Amino acid sequence: MTTCVLDACALIALLRNEPGGEDVRTLLADEACRCFVHAVNLCEVYYDCLRNYDEAQADQMLADLTACGLLLRDDMDVGFWKKAGHLKARGRISLADTFAVTLAEREQAVLVTSDHQEFDPLLAAGTLPVDVRFIR
């Protein structure tokens, strides 16, 4: 079984039908793939939807993602948030993305994103403890 962690950029690409969104849809539809999202990253998607639409549509988006098989994780034990903090201290990465990376590491999963600006420098520096799959 394949395990993926989707960051906010990947989910926003799906919801907006942007390039790469179809790749995310395929992952979610694949019965041999478990797709996780950390609550912090889902919060980013939620507030993006609130900014662009309204609360009813944002809540519907959450329901639709759950119906598609997206698995929400809200890990926040001490070891988890400390690991996220170490990632943030070592490099230029958003705090939210440290939670996606830490969840991917915990689940031995591939991180799925479209965010080259955030992750390319970290990959080049060899500071990411997980594999990254870019959807575009």
C-alpha positions as CSV (number, residue, x, y, z in Angstrom):
1,M,0.0,0.0,0.0
2,T,1.2,3.5,-0.8
3,T,0.9,6.2,1.8
4,C,0.9,9.9,1.0
5,V,0.6,13.1,2.9
6,L,-1.0,16.0,1.0
7,D,-0.1,19.5,1.8
8,A,-2.4,22.5,1.4
9,C,-1.0,23.3,-2.1
10,A,-1.9,19.9,-3.4
11,L,-5.5,20.1,-2.0
12,I,-6.0,23.6,-3.2
13,A,-4.9,22.4,-6.7
14,L,-7.6,19.7,-6.5
15,L,-10.3,22.0,-5.3
16,R,-9.6,24.7,-7.8
17,N,-9.1,22.3,-10.7
18,E,-5.6,23.6,-11.2
19,P,-2.8,21.8,-12.9
20,G,-1.9,18.8,-10.8
21,G,-5.3,18.6,-9.2
22,E,-6.1,15.5,-11.3
23,D,-3.0,13.8,-9.9
24,V,-4.4,14.4,-6.4
25,R,-7.8,13.1,-7.4
26,T,-6.2,10.0,-8.8
27,L,-4.3,9.4,-5.5
28,L,-7.5,9.8,-3.5
29,A,-9.4,7.4,-5.7
30,D,-6.7,4.7,-5.6
31,E,-7.8,2.0,-3.1
32,A,-4.2,1.0,-2.8
33,C,-3.2,4.5,-1.5
34,R,-3.9,6.0,1.9
35,C,-3.9,9.8,1.8
36,F,-3.4,11.8,5.0
37,V,-3.5,15.5,5.7
38,H,-2.5,17.2,8.9
39,A,-5.1,19.4,10.6
40,V,-2.8,22.4,10.3
41,N,-2.6,22.0,6.5
42,L,-6.3,21.4,6.3
43,C,-6.8,24.7,8.2
44,E,-4.8,26.4,5.4
45,V,-7.2,25.0,2.8
46,Y,-10.2,25.9,4.9
47,Y,-9.2,29.6,5.4
48,D,-8.3,29.8,1.7
49,C,-11.9,28.7,0.9
50,L,-13.3,31.1,3.5
51,R,-11.5,34.0,1.8
52,N,-12.6,33.1,-1.7
53,Y,-16.2,31.8,-1.0
54,D,-18.1,31.5,2.3
55,E,-18.4,29.4,5.4
56,A,-21.0,27.0,3.8
57,Q,-18.8,26.3,0.9
58,A,-15.8,25.9,3.1
59,D,-17.6,23.4,5.3
60,Q,-18.9,21.5,2.1
61,M,-15.3,21.3,0.9
62,L,-14.3,19.6,4.1
63,A,-17.1,17.2,3.8
64,D,-16.2,16.5,0.2
65,L,-12.6,15.8,1.0
66,T,-13.5,13.4,3.7
67,A,-16.0,11.7,1.4
68,C,-13.1,11.3,-1.1
69,G,-11.2,9.3,1.5
70,L,-8.8,11.9,2.8
71,L,-7.7,10.9,6.3
72,L,-7.4,13.8,8.8
73,R,-4.6,13.6,11.4
74,D,-4.3,16.0,14.2
75,D,-1.1,14.6,15.8
76,M,0.2,17.1,18.3
77,D,2.1,15.1,20.9
78,V,5.3,16.6,22.3
79,G,7.6,14.5,20.0
80,F,5.6,15.5,17.0
81,W,5.6,19.3,17.5
82,K,9.2,19.2,18.6
83,K,10.2,17.5,15.4
84,A,8.2,20.1,13.4
85,G,10.0,22.8,15.4
86,H,13.4,21.3,14.5
87,L,12.5,21.4,10.8
88,K,11.5,25.0,11.1
89,A,14.7,26.0,12.9
90,R,16.9,24.3,10.3
91,G,15.6,25.9,7.2
92,R,13.2,28.2,5.3
93,I,10.0,26.3,5.5
94,S,6.5,27.4,6.6
95,L,5.4,26.2,10.0
96,A,2.4,24.5,8.4
97,D,4.6,22.6,6.0
98,T,6.7,21.4,8.9
99,F,3.6,19.6,10.1
100,A,3.1,17.9,6.7
101,V,6.7,16.8,6.6
102,T,6.6,15.5,10.1
103,L,3.4,13.6,9.4
104,A,5.0,12.1,6.3
105,E,8.0,11.1,8.2
106,R,5.9,9.5,11.0
107,E,3.8,7.6,8.4
108,Q,6.8,6.7,6.2
109,A,4.8,8.5,3.5
110,V,5.6,10.5,0.4
111,L,4.8,14.2,0.7
112,V,2.6,15.4,-2.2
113,T,2.8,19.1,-3.1
114,S,3.0,21.6,-5.9
115,D,5.2,24.0,-3.9
116,H,8.6,24.0,-5.6
117,Q,9.5,27.3,-4.0
118,E,9.2,25.9,-0.6
119,F,10.6,22.4,-1.1
120,D,13.2,22.6,-3.9
121,P,15.8,24.4,-1.7
122,L,15.3,21.9,1.1
123,L,15.7,19.0,-1.3
124,A,18.8,20.5,-2.8
125,A,20.3,20.9,0.7
126,G,19.3,17.4,1.7
127,T,17.5,18.5,4.8
128,L,14.1,16.8,4.2
129,P,13.6,13.4,5.9
130,V,11.0,12.3,3.4
131,D,10.5,11.8,-0.3
132,V,8.6,14.5,-2.2
133,R,6.3,14.1,-5.2
134,F,5.5,17.2,-7.1
135,I,2.2,17.3,-8.9
136,R,3.3,20.0,-11.3
